[in-house]
Structures are given as C-alpha cells and as structure tokens.
Amino acid sequence: MNTQPDTPKTVITLDMICQQKAEKLAEIRASKQRITDQARELFHPSEVMGGAKLLTNNFSSGIAIFNGVMTGFKIIKRIRKFFQRK
C-alpha cells in the first residue's frame, strides 16, 4: 500500500499575509530612503563645498556633459555613414 507519511501542513491565514505585506512595504520604504540619500550625496555635493571649489566642480561637470554629447554625435554620424554607403 502507498501510505504517505504525515507531514505537517502550514496554514496561511489572512493575518499572516497582511503582516508579511506590511513588513515588505517597510523594507521597500527603507530601501527607497537609502537610495534617495545616496543619490543626494552623489549629485548634490555642493552643500559641503566652498565657493571656488563649487564653481570648479560645476565647470568640470559641464565640460564632461559637453564631451559626452559630442562623442555621442560623432558615433551617430559614423554609424549613419556606415549604413549609407552603397
């Protein structure tokens, strides 16, 4: 005869689901706060910098953005030339 051993079955109640949902929501909110804090530290370092250093940092960031845009345009131009050849 095929008799299966008695295994305890876990009963999941609505209260347990609500409790787990609340815990996961709290974890998500904590993660969101950590991500926001890290982004603020990365992109807003001006709160701790002085006047000259702030100006230099802004100028350097502007040059980096300009350089990235120009490189992107050059890449797009070369790709278009490659596909337009006959």
Secondary structure as UniProt FT lines:
FT   HELIX           14..43
FT   HELIX           45..47
FT   HELIX           51..84
//
